Amino acid sequence: MKRRLSYIMTVVLSAGVLASCNQEVIQDNSYGYLGIRMDSDLSEDIIVKADAADELVFAVNVSNQSGQTVATEEDHRTVTTENPIKLQIGTYTVTASNGEDLNAAFNNPYYEGSKDVKIYPDRINTVDLTCSLANTIFSVEFPEDFSDNFDVYEVSVTNGTGSALVLSNAPQAGNSLEAGLDAEAYFAVTGTLTWNLYLKNSEGGEYRYTATYEDVKAKQHYHLTFELGEDQTADGAFIIKVTLDNSMDESEHKLILDFDNSSLPEVSSNDEFAVESGVPVTTPVGNSISKVLNFSTPVGVSSLRITHDNEVLEQSGLPKSAELIGTSATDLTNAGIVVSQAITKAVALGSTEVAVDITSFISRLPVGAYEMTFTVIDAKGHYDVFELILEVISDVDAEAVSATAGWACFAKLEGRFFTPEVPEGITFQYRKASESEWTEIDPSKMEVNTATLRYTTVVYSLAPSTEYVFRAVSAEDKETKEMTFSTAAAQMVPNLSFDNWYKDGDAWMPNASSSTYVWDSANPGTAGLGVVPTTPEESDVVKGKAAKLQTSKAMGMLAAGNIYIGKFAKVAGLGAELDWGYSFSSRPIALTGYYKYTPKTIDMTKDPYKGLAGQSDQCQIQILLTDWDGMFRINTSKKQFVDFENDEHIIAHGSLTSGNNDNGYVKFTLPLVYRNNRTPKYIVIVAAASRYGDYFTGGVGSVLRVDEFNLVYDPAELTDAEYQQVFSKVSPF
């Protein structure tokens, strides 16, 4: 019995009134309510083969006019007039579905229906929503005695997108794309279905036949019945009757199955381009050796199509599906594909040879892997498929792939090689774009990955803010593809040498002038009390002048000698407010300089460091890179300080602490430990004669001298241990 399978969903919508026995009034008129009742209707003629199943469970989706989902239910039966979906007044699309909406799958019906509905206040709307099969179904039927004549018989079918499904007398176990002959293949509707018949008899004879159906719609079932005709032989060939049942009409076709392989379509290539179907072949990029595929059939070509699914091929001018028989063949000329003749279907029967020259097209392709399928069909529906699997490789041993810079004095270079073994002498050469002489990197510094055929290295001691050119080289090849990269800037902070000072009243200021304000200290807050903890040092120096930071006592409070990048804001209570930071966007990897420390015993303390009384004082030097939105406000009275461990805006941090009594200046290198690779907005450098001076704890008379600070950008200036410390938490690339 042929019956249509569909489901009727009744949607009850109300606004202001619930659909119930007593019509209870809802006070909030800005909302309405949706209830659902689903019924089945099997009264119409079939469009599916099987009988209807029991009541199905439908998932319900309600979306607004913007396409946003506002309500969902997994089971339509839970939505009733007693348990409605609450919605605001407006227009919605209600969609019900059952099953998975797949492009192609076996035994996978998918039902769907939708309708626009409106919800009004103080009114009940009832909407009928029909949910019916959204797929096209394809199935086959072979007689039981078919196996007496054929070892293999199968039909593959596709809707033109995705993979084909195969119904076979011997499906591969575990292959979801193959099933037995009793399975049904469900397809998303694309408008077409193409099926391919493949037969192989006990003597090894093969037969292929293909056909395409157009105007394919949902709820159609294409059922092909194959049977041996009454006259099972005719001139040494089988006759098979094919009956098509698409539930709209029935048609019968008799096919003469000729197992003489000489009459089937054939594909070959020219001698210079020796290639087999499905067997990968390599060709150097830009290679212009002739590449021609020849298609021949004794009864004449009716169709020759190229298909692929590769964006690079499409960008190179080849459509994902192109018919070469007819006028469209000439459309490919600009892409570099030339067909021996533009054959119209009217004369196809007389054209038994077609040559497709892809030389120019292939020569334009960049390095990469490509697959193209050529399908030739003759006038009797016989077909053959040729899978061209092509790898375009470089015409040299290796070539440059990319450079990762972002740092001022070093960059990571990446290349790839194309030979089965690692080429001898594989490395890189680089030069400044403004110069002509190349520098070659020691090949032993290459990190080679034989699995991916890639190799990398990091080049150091580059010049900041400079464009470079690099290329991959080997013992055999030197002049290969060139690529460029640019190093980042190496910004410096003014007066890192501490040679520039000026006086503002009684307070010494560690800047060249008030117009070049970068550094500050506690002096602006203590100078009025007759105490200037931070002063220029002119005799005990490394070079020029130094900064002398001395912990002092002012008005009974500890005034630690300090210097920092930022600005003194104001006196606040018994402490001060300071703004830390200087606008900065580079990424140094260390701070170097000199310090000399003479500590005293801690004799002034405050909570939480009262327990340090009597111990030797300590000095501290710190550096920070951050992406704060503005300068950081320190408030010593409120104990408002930078959280060096947990502040999420800190990009890199370095800290040096010492309690040694130094006889002379100590040279230091302070690695900046990066926590992430974000771009900084601010830099902070701070030095203090008393480590806990912000907490009014230290030894009066402790003196720290600092001189000749410098920001390091080149890893070659660090030891291996220092470099490892910089990137102990995050990779530089």
C-alpha positions, 0 to 999 in steps of 0.5 A: 500500500502506498501512503504518505507519511506526515505529522500534523502538529497543532500549536495552541497560542494564547496571549493574556488567556490560558486555554483551559476550562475556566479561561483564567485571566493572566494579569501580565498582558506583555506575554502570551503562551504556546501549547502543542498537540501533535497528531499523525495523518496517514490518509494521503497517498505514499511518498515513502515506501514503509508504513508509518511508525508509531507516534514520533517524538518531535523536538520543538524550536521557537525563534523570533523574527531575528532568527534567535531561538527563544524557546526549545523543548525536546519532547513536544508532548510536554508542551500542552495548554496546561504546561505552555511555553511563555512568550512575549507578544509578537511573531515567531517561527515554530519548527518541529523536527524528528531525527538527524538532519544529515546530508546522506545516511542509511535508514535515517528519516528526518521529519520537519515542519515550520510555520510563522505564528503570532501571539495576541493579547486576550486571544487564543490562536490554534495553528496546525503545523504539518511535519513531513519527511524532509529527505529523498529516499533511494533503495534498490531491489535485486532478485535472489538468483542474481548472484548466480550470474554476478559476483559483485553487484552494487549501486552507489548514489549521491545527491551531488554533495558529500560522499556517495552511499553504496548499496552492495551485495557485499558491503564492507564491515564498519564502513558507514557509507556502505550497506546491504541491498535491503537498506534505504539511503536518505538524502538531503534534497539538492534537486538531483540524484545520480546513481551508478550501477557496478556489476562484475561477473564470475569471469571478471567482466565488469559493467558500469552504468550511470543515470541522473534524475533531476527535479528531485524533491522531498518525500520522493522515494526512488526505488530501482528494481533490477531483474534479468529479462526473459531473454537472458542472452543476446549476442553474448550480452546480458539483458537487464530490465530496470524498473524505477519507482519514484512514487510518482510514476513508473518507467521500465528500461531494458539495458544491454549489459555488454561485458566486452571491456573493449567497448567501455570508456577508457582513460589514459595519459600522455607519455610525459605524464604517466599517471594512474587513477588513484595513484599519487603523482608529484610534479614540481611547481611551475613545471610545464611538461605536457600533461594530457588526459585522453578519454575514449569510447567506441560509442561516443562521449556524452558527458565528461565532468571534472569535480573537486572540493579544493578552495585553491583549485577553485581560486585558480579558476576551476569550478567545483563541478565543470562539464567539459562537453558543450559550451562550458569547455571554452569557459575553462580556457582562461584557467589553463584547461584546454579540451580538444574540441567543444563537443555538443550533445547533438554530435556527442555520439560521433565523438569517440576521443576527447583530450583534456590538456591541463598543462597550463592549469597545473603549472599555475598551482602553488605547492600543495596536494590536490585531488580531481575526479574526471567522470566520462560517460558514453552514449549508452550510459557506461562510465569510467572514473579517473581520480587524479591525485596530484602533489605539487612540490617545490623545484628545489630541496627546500623553501622558506615558509614563514617567519615569526618576529614580534621581538626586537632582536630575534625571530623564528624562521620556518622552512620545509623540504621536499625530499624523502631524506633531509637535504644535506646542508639544510639551513637559512640565509638572511640579510637586511632588506637594505643590504645585499650580503647574505648571512648563513646560519649554521645548519647544526642549529636547525630543528628538523621534523621529519614527520612534517618535513618542516624545520625551524631555527631562531636567529639572534642579534638582529637590528630592531625596527628593521626589515629582513629578507630570508630564504631556505638553502641546502647544499644543492640549492642557494637561490630559493624563494625569498620572504621578508619579516620586520623586527619590533622596536627596541624602546628605551627609557630616558635617563637609565644612566642616572646622569641627568638631574635637576632641582625643584626647590630642595628636592632633587629630581632624577630627570633632565628637566621638568619637561622630560619627567620620567623618574621620581622618588619620595623627595617631593613629599619629604623635602619640605620636612628637610629630608631628601632621601634620593640624591645624585651621586658624583664620586662613588659611581660606575660612570658619570653620575649615579643615584644614591638612595638612603633610608631616612627618618622624617617626622618620626616616620621611615622615609625609604630612599627610592627611585621609580618610573612614574610621578609623585602625586601627593602626600596622603595622611602619614604616607603618599600617593604615587603614580607608577608607569611610563608609556611603553610598547616594546618587549625587552627581555632583561634589565642590566645595571650596577648597584652597591648596597650598604645595609643597616639593621632594621630599627623602624617597623610597622605591621605586618613586618614588625617581626623583622626588627633587629634583622639586616635590611635588604634592598630591592630592584624590580621591573614590570611590563603591564597593560594597565589602562592607565598609571597605577596609583600607589597609596602607602597609607591605605596599603594600596600596592601592585599585586606582583603575583596576581595582577592579570595586567602584568605581562612580565616581571623581574625582581632582585633582592639583596642584603649583602654589604658590598665593597664595590658596585655589583653588576646585575642581569635581571631577566624579565619573566614573561607571563604572556605575549601581549603588547605592553602599555607601561613599564615600571622600574623601581629601586629601594634602599629598604625592601619594605619601605612602603610599609614604613619598615627598614633600617635608617641609614641603609644606602643603595647606589644604582648606576648605568641601567639598560634594557636588553633585547638580544638573547645573545646577551644573556646566558642560557639559564637567564634566557630559559628564565625569561620564557619559563612560563610562556613560549616566545613564539 
